[in-house]
C-alpha cells in the first residue's frame, strides 16, 4: 500500500516524491504527477526551512480483508515510526490556519450565501405573505409550498397545525408576523438535527464517510480536513474509494492542498486501506482519521455488504472505531435523500449527515422531513451543510439560520 504524504514547501515548488512499493515493484511518483491545485497548498505558507516529509510505505493485513498475495505486507505502524519526530511535528502543525484567517471582505457572508442557495424555496414562500389576509387561503398556499419544497406531509402537517394554533391563540392578523411565527416554529422543528461535531481530545477519532456517487464525498473530505486543521487538529486521510477512476488522485490532491498525509493503494481491498490508515493514525497520534469509501446506491446490496465489512475491519484496528459514520447527501436529491439516509442508517448506524450542493437549485425542505421522521427515517443529526465549492462554503448546520434562509427571511 502506498502512504502518500502531501508535499512539503520544497515539493510544492515542483519537486516530486517517490513512493516505495514493496515486493521489488518499480517505484512510482505519488505527488509529482498531480495537477497543480487551484488553491495553493497550505504547505507553501510554511517557513522555507521546514523539513521535507517523504512518502513512506504502509501496508498491513486487515482481518477479513486480505490484500493481493503478490505484494508482501509491511506493518503500517513500523513504517510510520520511521518518520523523524521533527517531520511528524511539522505535519501536525495546522497549516491551513493562515488560510482561514484571510480577509473575507471579497466574498458574501455565510448567511447571505445560504439564503442565495435556498432562494428557490425562499422566494416562493416569501411571496405568499405579500399583500394577503391571514385566512385559510394563506394556510393552503403554505401547505402546497412546503410540500413542493420536499418538506413532506408529516413535517408540513405538524408545522401548519402549530402555526394555526399560534395564530388563533395570539390573534395574529398581520401576514409578516405569521411568517416570523412560521420561521420560529421551523427552527424549533429543525433543532433536534443541530449537533456540534466532537473532534475529541487525547485520542485518534476515526471518521468513516459514505454516500452515493456524485454526492460530493471526496470534496467534502477535503473541506473538512481544512476545517479541522484550522481548529488545530492533525488529520490523516484514507483513500478507501479504490474503484472509481481518479478517486485516489483526487483525494491525494486535496491532501496536497491541506498538507495532509493520505494512505492509499492503487486498486485492492478498501477495507485493508482503512485498516492501515487507522493503525497509521494511532501511531502518529493524529487527531482525526477520515476514511473515504466508494460511492454506491442502497440498492446495490453486494456493495452495501462491503461497506459493512469496512466498518467491521476498522473496528478490528480500533475497538471503539469508527467513532463517527457520516453520510454525504446531495441537497438536490429531494425526497430521494430520505431513502438514502434510511438505507445507509440501517446498514451502518449513521452518526451524522453532511448536506452538500445547496446552491440555488436545491429546494431545501428535505431536512424538515428528516426531522419529522418522514417515511420512518431516523432524525440523524446534520453536522455540516455546503452551499458552494470554496473551502469556506461548508459550515456547521444551525437550525435558526437554515429556517430563516428556507423562508427567505
C-alpha positions as CSV (number, residue, x, y, z in Angstrom):
1,X,0.0,0.0,0.0
2,X,1.3,3.5,-0.8
3,X,1.2,6.0,2.0
4,X,1.3,9.3,0.2
5,X,2.0,12.4,2.1
6,X,1.3,16.0,1.0
7,X,4.3,17.8,-0.4
8,X,6.5,20.0,1.8
9,X,7.3,23.5,0.9
10,X,10.1,22.4,-1.4
11,X,7.8,19.8,-3.1
12,X,5.1,22.3,-3.7
13,X,7.5,24.2,-5.9
14,X,8.0,21.3,-8.2
15,X,9.9,18.5,-6.6
16,X,8.4,15.0,-6.7
17,X,8.1,12.4,-4.0
18,X,8.8,8.8,-4.9
19,X,6.6,6.2,-3.3
20,X,8.2,2.9,-2.4
21,X,6.2,-0.2,-3.5
22,X,7.1,-3.4,-1.7
23,X,8.0,-6.7,-3.4
24,X,10.5,-5.3,-5.9
25,X,8.0,-3.4,-7.9
26,X,9.0,-0.2,-9.7
27,X,8.8,3.0,-7.7
28,X,6.1,5.4,-8.8
29,X,5.7,9.1,-8.4
30,X,2.9,10.0,-6.0
31,X,2.8,13.8,-5.6
32,X,4.7,14.9,-8.7
33,X,2.1,13.6,-11.2
34,X,-0.8,15.6,-9.6
35,X,-2.1,18.6,-11.5
36,X,-1.3,22.0,-9.9
37,X,-4.2,22.7,-7.5
38,X,-6.4,25.7,-8.0
39,X,-5.7,26.7,-4.4
40,X,-2.1,27.0,-3.3
41,X,-1.1,24.2,-0.9
42,X,-1.1,25.3,2.7
43,X,2.5,24.0,3.0
44,X,3.7,26.9,0.8
45,X,3.0,29.1,3.7
46,X,5.4,27.3,5.9
47,X,8.9,28.5,6.6
48,X,11.5,27.6,3.9
49,X,13.5,25.7,6.4
50,X,10.7,23.3,7.2
51,X,11.8,19.7,6.9
52,X,10.7,17.8,3.9
53,X,8.3,14.9,4.5
54,X,8.9,12.0,2.2
55,X,6.5,9.3,1.1
56,X,6.5,6.1,3.1
57,X,5.2,2.6,2.6
58,X,2.5,1.5,4.9
59,X,0.9,-1.9,4.3
60,X,-0.6,-4.3,6.8
61,X,-3.0,-7.2,6.6
62,X,-6.6,-6.4,7.7
63,X,-8.6,-9.2,9.2
64,X,-11.2,-10.4,6.8
65,X,-9.7,-8.1,4.2
66,X,-6.6,-9.8,2.6
67,X,-4.7,-7.8,0.1
68,X,-3.2,-9.2,-3.1
69,X,-0.9,-12.1,-2.3
70,X,1.7,-11.0,-4.8
71,X,2.6,-8.0,-2.7
72,X,4.4,-8.6,0.7
73,X,2.8,-6.8,3.7
74,X,4.5,-4.3,5.9
75,X,3.2,-3.1,9.3
76,X,1.7,0.4,9.0
77,X,3.0,1.2,12.5
78,X,6.6,0.3,11.8
79,X,6.6,2.3,8.5
80,X,5.1,5.3,10.1
81,X,7.5,5.4,13.1
82,X,10.4,5.6,10.6
83,X,9.4,9.2,10.0
84,X,11.5,11.6,12.1
85,X,10.0,13.3,15.1
86,X,10.7,16.6,13.5
87,X,8.8,15.8,10.4
88,X,5.9,14.4,12.3
89,X,5.7,17.6,14.4
90,X,5.8,19.7,11.2
91,X,2.9,17.7,9.7
92,X,0.7,18.2,12.8
93,X,1.0,22.0,12.5
94,X,-2.4,23.4,11.4
95,X,-1.0,24.7,8.1
96,X,-4.5,25.8,7.0
97,X,-5.0,28.2,9.9
98,X,-3.4,31.1,8.0
99,X,-5.7,30.4,5.1
100,X,-8.7,30.5,7.4
101,X,-7.6,34.0,8.6
102,X,-7.6,35.6,5.2
103,X,-9.8,38.7,4.8
104,X,-13.3,37.8,3.8
105,X,-14.3,41.2,2.5
106,X,-14.2,39.9,-1.1
107,X,-17.0,37.4,-0.6
108,X,-20.5,37.3,0.7
109,X,-21.3,36.5,4.3
110,X,-22.2,32.9,5.1
111,X,-25.8,33.8,5.8
112,X,-26.2,35.6,2.5
113,X,-24.7,32.7,0.6
114,X,-27.0,30.3,2.4
115,X,-30.0,32.4,1.6
116,X,-28.9,32.5,-2.0
117,X,-28.5,28.8,-2.0
118,X,-32.1,28.3,-0.8
119,X,-33.5,31.1,-2.9
120,X,-35.7,28.8,-5.0
121,X,-37.8,27.9,-1.9
122,X,-37.3,31.1,0.0
123,X,-38.6,33.4,-2.8
124,X,-41.7,31.1,-3.3
125,X,-42.7,31.1,0.3
126,X,-41.9,34.8,0.9
127,X,-44.2,35.8,-2.0
128,X,-47.1,34.2,-0.2
129,X,-47.0,36.7,2.6
130,X,-47.1,39.9,0.4
131,X,-50.4,41.8,0.5
132,X,-52.6,38.9,1.7
133,X,-55.0,38.3,4.6
134,X,-54.4,35.8,7.3
135,X,-57.0,33.3,6.4
136,X,-57.4,29.7,5.4
137,X,-56.3,30.5,1.8
138,X,-52.9,31.5,3.2
139,X,-52.5,28.2,5.1
140,X,-53.5,26.2,2.0
141,X,-50.9,28.1,-0.1
142,X,-48.3,27.4,2.6
143,X,-49.2,23.7,2.6
144,X,-48.6,23.5,-1.1
145,X,-45.4,25.4,-1.0
146,X,-43.9,23.3,1.8
147,X,-44.8,20.1,0.1
148,X,-43.3,21.3,-3.1
149,X,-40.1,22.2,-1.2
150,X,-39.8,18.5,-0.2
151,X,-40.7,19.0,3.4
152,X,-43.0,16.0,3.3
153,X,-46.5,15.5,4.6
154,X,-45.5,14.8,8.2
155,X,-43.5,17.9,8.7
156,X,-46.0,20.1,6.7
157,X,-49.0,19.0,8.8
158,X,-47.0,19.4,12.1
159,X,-45.8,22.9,11.2
160,X,-49.1,24.2,9.9
161,X,-51.0,22.7,12.8
162,X,-48.8,24.5,15.3
163,X,-48.9,27.7,13.2
164,X,-52.8,27.7,13.1
165,X,-52.9,27.3,16.9
166,X,-50.4,30.1,17.4
167,X,-52.2,32.5,15.1
168,X,-55.6,31.7,16.8
169,X,-54.2,32.0,20.3
170,X,-52.3,35.2,19.8
171,X,-54.9,36.6,17.4
172,X,-52.3,37.4,14.7
173,X,-53.7,39.4,11.8
174,X,-50.5,40.6,10.1
175,X,-49.1,38.3,7.3
176,X,-45.5,39.2,8.1
177,X,-46.0,38.3,11.7
178,X,-47.3,34.9,10.6
179,X,-44.2,34.4,8.5
180,X,-42.0,35.2,11.5
181,X,-44.0,32.7,13.6
182,X,-43.5,30.1,11.0
183,X,-39.8,30.7,10.9
184,X,-39.6,30.2,14.7
185,X,-41.6,27.0,14.5
186,X,-39.5,25.7,11.7
187,X,-36.3,26.5,13.7
188,X,-37.8,24.6,16.7
189,X,-38.7,21.7,14.4
190,X,-35.2,21.5,13.0
191,X,-33.4,22.0,16.3
192,X,-33.1,18.2,17.0
193,X,-30.9,17.9,13.9
194,X,-28.4,20.6,15.2
195,X,-25.4,19.0,16.8
196,X,-21.8,20.1,17.2
197,X,-19.2,17.6,15.9
198,X,-17.0,16.3,18.6
199,X,-13.4,16.2,17.4
200,X,-12.3,14.7,20.6
201,X,-9.1,15.3,22.6
202,X,-6.3,12.9,23.5
203,X,-7.3,10.1,21.2
204,X,-7.4,9.4,17.5
205,X,-11.0,9.7,16.2
206,X,-11.9,7.7,13.1
207,X,-14.5,9.1,10.8
208,X,-16.0,6.8,8.1
209,X,-17.6,8.7,5.3
210,X,-20.2,7.2,2.9
211,X,-22.6,8.3,0.2
212,X,-23.9,7.7,-3.3
213,X,-21.9,8.5,-6.4
214,X,-21.8,12.2,-7.1
215,X,-22.9,13.4,-3.7
216,X,-19.6,15.2,-3.1
217,X,-17.9,12.8,-0.6
218,X,-14.3,13.4,-1.6
219,X,-14.7,17.1,-2.0
220,X,-16.4,17.3,1.4
221,X,-13.5,15.4,3.0
222,X,-11.0,17.9,1.6
223,X,-13.1,20.8,3.0
224,X,-13.4,19.1,6.4
225,X,-9.6,18.5,6.5
226,X,-9.2,22.2,6.0
227,X,-11.8,22.9,8.7
228,X,-10.2,20.6,11.3
229,X,-6.7,21.9,10.7
230,X,-8.0,25.5,11.2
231,X,-9.1,24.3,14.6
232,X,-5.6,23.0,15.4
233,X,-6.2,19.3,14.7
234,X,-3.9,17.0,12.9
235,X,-5.5,15.0,10.1
236,X,-4.8,11.7,8.2
237,X,-6.9,10.7,5.1
238,X,-7.5,7.2,3.8
239,X,-8.3,6.7,0.1
240,X,-10.8,3.9,0.5
241,X,-12.5,4.5,-2.8
242,X,-10.4,2.1,-4.8
243,X,-12.9,1.6,-7.6
244,X,-13.7,5.0,-9.1
245,X,-11.3,6.2,-11.7
246,X,-9.1,9.0,-10.3
247,X,-10.7,8.9,-6.8
248,X,-7.3,8.2,-5.3
249,X,-5.6,11.0,-7.2
250,X,-8.4,13.4,-6.3
251,X,-8.0,12.7,-2.6
252,X,-4.2,13.0,-2.8
253,X,-4.7,16.4,-4.4
254,X,-6.9,17.5,-1.5
255,X,-4.2,16.2,0.8
256,X,-1.6,18.3,-1.1
257,X,-3.7,21.4,-0.7
258,X,-4.0,20.9,3.0
259,X,-0.6,19.4,3.6
260,X,-2.2,16.2,4.9
261,X,-0.9,12.7,4.6
262,X,-3.0,10.2,2.5
263,X,-2.9,6.5,3.0
264,X,-3.7,5.0,-0.5
265,X,-3.4,1.9,-2.6
266,X,-3.7,1.6,-6.4
267,X,-6.6,-0.9,-6.5
268,X,-7.1,-3.6,-4.0
269,X,-9.3,-4.0,-1.0
270,X,-10.7,-0.8,0.5
271,X,-11.1,-2.5,3.9
272,X,-7.3,-3.0,4.0
273,X,-6.7,0.6,3.2
274,X,-9.0,1.6,6.1
275,X,-7.3,-0.8,8.5
276,X,-3.8,0.5,7.7
277,X,-5.0,4.1,7.9
278,X,-6.4,3.6,11.4
279,X,-3.1,2.0,12.6
280,X,-1.1,4.8,11.0
281,X,-3.2,7.5,12.5
282,X,-2.9,6.0,16.0
283,X,0.8,5.5,15.6
284,X,1.3,9.1,14.6
285,X,-1.2,10.4,17.2
286,X,-3.3,12.1,14.6
287,X,-6.4,13.8,15.9
288,X,-8.7,12.7,13.1
289,X,-8.5,9.9,10.5
290,X,-11.1,10.3,7.7
291,X,-11.8,7.2,5.6
292,X,-13.3,7.8,2.1
293,X,-15.4,5.0,0.7
294,X,-16.6,4.2,-2.8
295,X,-19.9,5.7,-3.8
296,X,-22.7,3.2,-4.0
297,X,-26.5,3.0,-4.3
298,X,-28.5,1.5,-1.4
299,X,-30.0,-1.0,-3.9
300,X,-26.5,-2.4,-4.7
301,X,-26.7,-5.0,-1.9
302,X,-23.3,-6.5,-2.5
303,X,-21.6,-3.1,-2.3
304,X,-23.6,-2.3,0.9
305,X,-22.3,-5.5,2.4
306,X,-18.8,-4.4,1.5
307,X,-19.4,-1.2,3.3
308,X,-20.4,-3.1,6.4
309,X,-17.2,-5.1,6.1
310,X,-15.1,-1.8,6.0
311,X,-16.8,-0.8,9.3
312,X,-16.0,-4.2,10.9
313,X,-12.4,-4.1,9.8
314,X,-12.0,-0.5,11.2
315,X,-13.3,-1.9,14.5
316,X,-10.6,-4.6,14.4
317,X,-7.9,-1.9,14.2
318,X,-9.5,0.1,17.0
319,X,-12.2,-1.4,19.2
320,X,-14.0,1.9,19.6
321,X,-13.9,2.9,15.9
322,X,-15.4,4.2,13.8
323,X,-16.3,7.0,16.2
324,X,-18.3,8.8,13.6
325,X,-20.1,7.5,10.5
326,X,-21.1,10.3,8.2
327,X,-23.4,10.2,5.1
328,X,-22.9,12.8,2.5
329,X,-26.2,13.7,0.9
330,X,-26.7,15.9,-2.3
331,X,-29.2,18.6,-1.3
332,X,-30.7,18.5,-4.8
333,X,-31.9,14.9,-4.5
334,X,-35.1,15.9,-2.6
335,X,-37.1,13.0,-1.2
336,X,-34.6,10.5,-2.6
337,X,-32.4,11.6,0.3
338,X,-34.8,10.1,2.7
339,X,-34.4,6.6,1.2
340,X,-30.6,7.0,1.1
341,X,-30.5,8.0,4.8
342,X,-32.8,5.2,5.8
343,X,-30.8,2.6,3.9
344,X,-27.3,3.7,5.0
345,X,-28.5,4.1,8.6
346,X,-29.9,0.5,8.6
347,X,-26.5,-0.8,7.3
348,X,-24.1,1.4,9.3
349,X,-26.0,3.2,12.1
350,X,-25.1,6.8,11.0
351,X,-24.0,9.4,13.5
352,X,-24.3,12.4,11.3
353,X,-25.0,13.9,7.9
354,X,-23.2,16.3,5.5
355,X,-25.6,18.0,3.1
356,X,-24.0,19.4,0.0
357,X,-24.9,21.4,-3.1
358,X,-27.4,23.8,-1.6
359,X,-26.5,26.1,-4.4
360,X,-29.7,27.7,-5.7
361,X,-31.4,24.7,-7.3
362,X,-32.0,22.8,-4.1
363,X,-35.4,23.0,-2.5
364,X,-34.0,22.5,1.0
365,X,-37.1,21.2,2.7
366,X,-35.8,17.6,3.0
367,X,-34.2,18.4,6.3
368,X,-37.7,19.2,7.7
369,X,-38.8,15.8,6.5
370,X,-35.8,14.1,8.2
371,X,-36.6,16.0,11.5
372,X,-40.2,14.8,11.3
373,X,-39.1,11.1,10.8
374,X,-40.8,11.0,7.4
375,X,-41.1,7.5,5.8
376,X,-39.7,6.0,9.0
377,X,-36.3,7.7,8.7
378,X,-34.4,8.3,11.9
379,X,-33.7,12.0,12.6
380,X,-29.9,11.8,12.1
381,X,-28.0,14.9,13.2
382,X,-26.7,17.3,10.4
383,X,-23.2,18.4,11.2
384,X,-22.4,20.5,8.1
385,X,-24.1,22.0,5.1
386,X,-22.5,23.2,1.9
387,X,-23.5,26.0,-0.5
388,X,-20.6,26.2,-2.9
389,X,-17.2,25.0,-4.0
390,X,-14.8,27.1,-1.8
391,X,-13.3,25.8,1.4
392,X,-15.4,28.2,3.4
393,X,-18.7,27.1,1.8
394,X,-19.0,24.1,4.1
395,X,-20.3,25.3,7.5
396,X,-21.9,23.8,10.7
397,X,-25.6,23.4,10.5
398,X,-27.5,25.9,12.6
399,X,-31.3,25.4,12.7
400,X,-32.3,29.0,13.2
401,X,-30.1,30.2,10.2
402,X,-31.4,27.4,8.0
403,X,-35.0,28.1,8.9
404,X,-34.6,31.8,8.1
405,X,-32.9,31.1,4.7
406,X,-35.5,28.5,3.8
407,X,-38.4,31.0,4.3
408,X,-36.5,33.8,2.6
409,X,-36.3,35.8,5.8
